[in-house]
Amino acid sequence: MKKSLIVASVALALLTGCTDDNKKTETKSAVEQVKQEVAKVVEQKNEDVKVEAPKTEEVAKNVVENEVNAEALFKTCTSCHGQKGEKEALGKSQVIAGWDKDRVIKALNGYKDGSYGGVMKGIMKTHVETKTPEQISALAEFISKL
């Protein structure tokens, strides 16, 4: 059996005119062809998937925007509450400077659902009704640090 395989291999090599130089060239061509085909498949898969990782700059920008947003959100509060939350809004509310984050969140959510506030309830509701929980949390964090 081994002998017949050897004979067949030699006959095949002679019939195809395979020399050492030809083998190296054919091997290199085959490798190059496989590389090209793999590159085509990878390129096609990339086109099909089109998934992009967020760029570091975009992530950093989003983080900065979130911090800036809290400050920007508070700017609408300053006309009544003062730059540092030190005023009684329109002389009718509490000073919010010194409040902890949880207290601010409870108050803002209470204004939003109508369960909190006295005379200022109507005014405050319009300011908080469109705020997301994330915005309320960021604003509360900002106020708690005044």
N, C-alpha and C positions, 0 to 999 in steps of 0.2 A: 504494500500500500504506500509506504513512504517512498519507495523507489519510483512508483508511477507518478506521485506528486512532484517529485524532483524533475523527472523527465518532462512532465507537462509544463512546469515552470520554466525550464531551460528552453523548451520549444516555443513557449509564449514569448520569452525574451528575445529569441532569435527572429521570430516572425515579426515582432514589432520593431526590431532594430534598436533595441534599448541598450545604450551604453551608459557608463557612469555619468558622463556629461549630460546626456539626454535625460537621465533620471533626475539629476539636480535641477535642470531647467524645467522639466515637467512638474516636479515637486513645487518649485517656486511659483510656477504659473498656477498650479492648483491652489496653493496657499493664497496667492493674490486674489484669485477668483472667489475663494471662500470669504476672504476679508471684504471684498467689494459687495458680495451678497449680504453678508452680515450688516455692513454699513447701510445698505439699502433698507433692510428690514428694520434696523434701529431708527433710521430716519423716518420711515413710514409710521412706526409705532409712536414716535415723538409727535408727528403731525396729527395722528389720530387722538392722542391723549391731550396734548397741549396743556399740561399742568405746569404752572410756574410758581416757584417758591417766592414768597414776598421778599422784596429787597430790604436790606438792613435799613436803608434810608427811610423807606415807607413805614416800617415798624417804629422807628425812632420818631418819625413825624406824628404818627398816631398817638404815641405815648405823650409827646409834647402837647398835641392838640387837646387831649383829655385833660391835662393840667390847666391849659389855657382856657378851656371851655368852662371850668368851674369858676375861674376868675371872671370870664366874660359873662357867665350867668349871674354872678353876684353884682355886676355893674348895674343891672336893672333894679337891684335891691337898694343900691346906695342912695338913690334919690329920696327914699323915705327913711331908711335905716342908718344912713351915714356911711362914710368910707370904711369904718372899722366896726360897723354894727352897733355903734355907741348911742344911737338916738332912739327915742320912742317914736315909731312911725306915725307921722301926723299927730303926734302928741297923744295917741290913743292906744299904743301897743307897748309891749315889753321891749326892753333893750335886749338884743339877741347876742351881743358880745359876751363871751364866756359860756355860752351854751355848749354842751357836749354833742357829739355827732348824733347819738341816738335821739336826744331831745329834739334836735332840728328835724331829723327824719320823721319822727312822730308828728310834729307840728305841720310840716309840709304835706305829708300824706293826709293828715286830718283836714287841712284846708282843701286838699284835692277832693276828698270824698265827702266833705261837708260836716265832718264830725268834730271839728276843732275851730276855735276862734270866736271872738265876740263881734264887736262892731266892725272889725277889719276883715271879717270872713268873706264878704263879697268881693272886696278888692283883691285879697290874696288868692282866692279861687281862680281868678282870671290869670294870675301869674304862674300858678302851678299846674293847672289842668292839662297842659300839653307836655309837661316834663315826664321823661321816662324814669323808671326806678334808678337807672345808672346816673342820670343827671341829678336826681335828688340826692343820691348818695355822694356824688362828687361835690355838689353844692354844700351839703351838710358837713363834709370833711373840711371844705374851705372855710366855712363859717366857724367851725369849732377851733380853728387855728388863728382866728382874728385876735 
